[in-house]
């Protein structure tokens, strides 16, 4: 009996690992969907990883056995294993796609809307941001579903990969840098790894297609130095244009930050801590932003543009003079900044007919 041609060790190991990962992953997602209260989530992940490793070893042993004994025409184990990977990816990724359509993802608790944005976790910020637009969630979900369907047919696998790899790579980065739950990160990494496995199965053909793509573009006839200059020009223009824009911002960077008003004194009289409730000209927080924008807010708990006094400011560090032109007012306020340190400073000046003194503490 003729032996099956030997498969490269790399392909054999990677395929068995991917199939083991897929088999364990299918079980894990099925338990989550159909038996959500059967086993704690952390225990499920642990058992799933153990199962993946065991199945990968079993697949490798079966492959090694049949590769020696089976006829080439009847040896179809690699196709079955790759089919398991494609089926698992379609099942898992489409599940997350339908979750977006059915609004089980990107839904935040009601208290989120009353939580200061500075106190929200990366997870809640992400969910709130993506949940703001249901249309965007539907688009992402449909890309996941359509890409998953393409994975189920050999002729459209590459098209499915081209749709899903950018989506899943972006999801992995969000999960990492916005501290999304461990389970979501693990699944996104597994899905992306499975997609990369399928992608690199046809890497020689893909590399050849990339190398030959230039044949479909009309050539540009030009001298060597001119051609390379023109090629670099879009990147250089984008960098130097933005760099120039940044340099045009000559506004003060020294005062930049958020300050709490620890003491507000008007005409020598210290305002009570709750005076802002009835007098919106008693400020509780001061914000100095980029491009010379500043805001004086009476509310110590939230920022509302309708409650604040906003304007443009300039600060001369040498003289300590702070000039503020408030929007909607023809007059400018002039303050002298004193007792300034990293975290503290005092503003003394006049606004209209009142003498003001504000003792500020930097919050961030």
Secondary structure, 3 states (H helix, E strand, C coil): CCCCCCCCHHHHHHHHHHHHHHHHHHHHHHHHHHCCCCCCHHHHHHHHHHHHHHHHHHHHHHHHHHHHHCCHHHCCHHHHHHHHHHHHHHHHHHHHHHHHHCCCCCCCCHHHHHCCHHHCCHHHHHHHHHHCCHHHHHHHHHHHHHHHHHHCCHHHHHHHHHHHHHHHHHHHHHHHHCCCCHHHHHHHHHHHHHHHHHHHHCHHHHHHHHHHHHHHCCCCCCCHHHHHHHHHHHHHHHHHHHHHHHHHCCCCCCCCEEEEEEEEEECCEECCCCHHHCCCCCCCEEEECHHHEEEEECCCCCCCCCCCEEEEEEEECCCCEEEEEECCCCCEEEEEEECCCCCEEEEEEEECCEEEEEEEEECC
